[in-house]
Amino acid sequence: MGKNVAQKLIESHLVSGKMVPGEEIGIKIDHTLTQDATGTMVMLELEAMGLKKAKTEVSCQYVDHNIIQNDFKNPDDHLFLYSAARKFGLWFSKPGNGVSHPVHMESLGLPGKTMVGSDSHTPAAGSLGMLAIGTGGLEVALAIAGQPFHVKMPKIWGVKLTGKLPDWVSAKDVILEMLRRHDVSGGVGKIIEYYGPGLDTLSAMDRHVIANMGAELGATTTVFPSDDETKRFLKQHGREEVWTELKADPDATYDENEEIDLSKLEPLIACPSSPGNVVPVTEVAGKDVFQCMVGSSANPGYRDFAIAAMIVDGKKTKDHVSFDINPTSRQSLENLANFGYLNSLIRSGARIHQAGCNGCIGMGQAPATDKISLRTNPRNFPGRSGTKEDKVYLCSPETAAASALTGVITDPRTLDMPYPKFKEPETIEIVETLTKPVDDGHKHELIMGPNIKPFPKFGELPKHIEGPVLLKMGDNVSTDEILPAGAKVLPFRSNIPEISKFTFGQVDESYYDRAMKFQDKGSLIVGGKNYGQGSSREHAAISPRYLGVKAVIAKGYARIHRKNLINFGILPLTFENESDYDKIDQEDVLEIKDVKDGVEKDHVEVFNKTKNTSFKTVMGLSPIEKKSVLAGSLINVVLASHS
């Protein structure tokens, strides 16, 4: 029987386990990606593990999230990451070079390779025929140290694309259609693989858009074949010699199947406050808008900016609309200038920001109170923009640019102009921005400013857990709600005691003070389905752990966050009977006896001392995960193995 692309990628890197859905496998990792919001923890973890030099083929540390320098904290972290890259033998991308995902695609991505990244949108590299998975920073640190990456073998979900996108419809509408059909948890436990004749009409950067936001479906990753379009992209970026073909066999099969006729798609938009809340633009057209933003890891292509420039060329955006342009790489910014597109944007009234993540993670560009913001970003979780009770919609560059001109949400098909016909240039100006690894890392010391604190030490899991439920929440709680991003919070990413003060601040501002009362005794959290969706930031596990959380009990978990909880010694309990969720109230005191025995048996009974009732929970832990949670953290397991 023939193999699909995902199976070929996994099989060629398999070091342990069998490729049976649900069974744990170990895969060799070729590349790693870290960014500054999560990378500082990774570098501190490498230092704690005593790593001398990276053992991967390529590891790159990017600075793209926290590039606003309000005080010393962010620039101190930038210098720390630069020094860590030199010490451990990593590539380095300094502030202003751009967003990690498109820069890696332009400069370092290779078909047929595997990658893990401490950013949930790492799967964007699947656009080049890579197996790229977002995960917690500690697992990335282990990959840099030469350890395999362990994950439960996903199902392979084949999505056949046919037809051709109509005018005014683009790649963003393809992934929004997937979210419209399946919502934010439809891809959990799956790798999405796109194939079919419709692929011939999608550029490599179009595929990047789709692969990037596969994370919003909860998918393990997304993969595309490496074909002639991949070759064209690499040639355009001066790297044609690294291209290799990687396609599914003609008789390949998939565990699940789907089909999208591209010709039948229309402009779509995700309404507040979930990427899965998708409707046709026509359903919300006419609402006043006050911000339209183009550019993010989800729409990073040169084409995405050029098409917006062509729409607004010779026109003025509405006075009350902030038209924000976020270049996603220094290279794309230079080429936009060379081809005249930057002038068109500037003259229309656009605000040009530095190349980076910027407003996508609340690092500036926050919208006005109770005013609609249209963004080509991947996420619109509550408060992620930096404005509480925000009204962020996700859309294509076409819809964003059209709405900036009219001042209301606008179906771009209604503009009084023909659809701009953009054609990718065969050659572009190549801008080399990355700093190569050095061979004398042992001569370099880490530069640590006053805000950078050593990685906290966590003790082993206690034999007995007892404490109050300090928070009870519903479904689809995101890591932005557990530990927010933004200009106020992320500068403390290297300082766990300080960043912990913001834990669950989006949900309950009193949480930190209440949690500190039980920091030593312990407390618990209760959640609904898909708990911990969104960003891979392990701070959303480390900070609750620092504040004394011993266990989370939920109806279900997002993959990355569940693993982060395990990696830092928090029990990820799942209700055996979901109806038991309704029998718990916030502040109920819960008790778990014989914890270690329960971990070994993979299930524990929880006693509600307040209500004098009990219920059963399960964990589904692999042998490696059991070791991690019992030891109090995966890093304790690593250190013990070196002693």
PyMOL commands that set and color helices and strands:
alter all, ss='L'
color gray80, all
select helices_A, chain A and resi 5-11+36-49+73-88+100-107+122-128+137-144+171-185+197-201+204-217+228-236+240-242+262-264+281-283+302-312+330-338+341-348+358-361+397-406+412-414+441-443+479-482+490-492+496-502+511-516+539-546+559-567+578-583+595-601+623-631+634-642
alter helices_A, ss='H'
color red, helices_A
select strands_A, chain A and resi 14-16+24-27+31-35+58-62+91-93+114-117+131-134+149-152+155-162+190-195+221-223+256-261+268-270+278-280+291-294+322-325+351-352+372-375+391-394+465-472+523-527+549-554+571-575+589-592+603-608+613-618
alter strands_A, ss='S'
color yellow, strands_A
deselect
rebuild
show_as cartoon
